[in-house]
Amino acid sequence: MLKTNNLSVGYDKKVVVSDINIEVKKGEILCLLGSNGAGKTTILRSLSKLITPIKGEIYLNDMDVRHISRKTLSKMMALVLTNRLLGDLMTVQDVVNMGRYPYTGFFGNLSKKDLMMVDDSLKSVNALHLKKRYFDELSDGEKQKVLVARALVQEPEIIILDEPTTHLDIKHRLELMNILKKLSKEKSISVILSLHEIDIALKSCDKVALVKNNKVIAYGQPEDMVDENMINSLYELEDKNFNSLLGAVEISNKSKNEVFIIGGGGKATPIYRAFTKRGIGIYSGIIHENDIDYEIGRTMGIKLFTEKPFESISDESFDLAIRNLNNSKIIIDTGFSVGETNKRNIDIIKEALKINKKVYSFRNKSESNKYYKSLSNNIEYVDKVSKMVDSIDINNLL
């Protein structure tokens, strides 16, 4: 569908991104990822012939776009760019009608067929009910759907979108991406877009191109191209880390370890984040390496005491955790589920109670009595993370 050959793009003969070699097939979605100013918009504007490339070629259906007239190109390619459409006194139908002009005569009159296609395009993006509304009265999410409908009514083989999810809430971001995925698969329309949401790109796009330092540093299927080191480097993340398994960024915790959190099954994650926001360092033990708390803790750089998946806690891991328990001022039992492989974590909490460490627990008292017997009387029970954090003298931990 679209292919570039050693393409270099920029302005006034100054190269912004060089040696771009990408290929998008029918029905594929390609996403450009990179920090602000990396050159993503310049690439998209060059692909759409809005600016002239400095070097190299762009082919659309094996035709050099330099030899394709603008009117012909408008029937093959549609654009949804970041510059805001001033739709003063224009209805949604007026805006979408504009997409049919490449097919109309000199006076721009729309036929019944054109009007039917406008309705079909609005229906495809779940916006037919907005047809009579004024464009300027719509929400950002509704406006973006209308602009995609305007692009769709051009009957393009390829749609190019520059940061289409900017200013949208999570509901409309996901809805827009689902619409684009549906169009690509059902109508075989190719899509090239830029995004800031790494997780959405990894889960929705067939290919990614990572743009940094005036080059495309990686190109291909996201499953092959994107890993934690690549994303951390791409966005020059400092004091933050990307987790490729979860598709999320976590803030690093590099503070002195003062709190010992025993979790599992995701119970520790909100507590990790609560203390990290407040600059409190954490020990976390003992976590199996297939646990969600392990993935979050590892990404945050928390000191973890770990065990291999499905293996019982070893004496070595237990002894190491106990030694570091003595360095912690507060112990937190997150209410993790207790099974055969992790039951020795209960023994760690018992050891903490025996040496009069401050222990908070998210279990109810009857469950605590089951595990800790008479020692449970020395536990402070909490039911919300915020309540626990608010009750702690943070200054004593810093």
Protein Blocks (a to p, Z undefined) as FASTA:
>chain_A
ZZcehiacdeehiafbgciacdddehiacdddddehilmmmmmmmmnomaccfbdcddee
hiafklpcfklmmmmpccddfbdcdfehiafklmmmmmmmmmmcfkopacfklmmmmmmm
mmmnopmmmmmpcfklpcfklmmmmmmmmmmmnopabdcdehklgoiafklmmmmmmmmm
mmmmmnopacddddfblmlmmmmpmbdcddeehiafbgcdfklmpcfklmmmmnopghia
cdfklopacdddfbdcfbdcdeeehlmmmmmmmmmmnopacddddddfkbfklmmmmmno
pacddddehiacdfklmmmmmmmmmmpcbdcdehiacdfklmmmmmmmmmmmmnopacdd
fbdfklmmmmnmmmlmmpccdfbfklmmmmpcfklmZZ
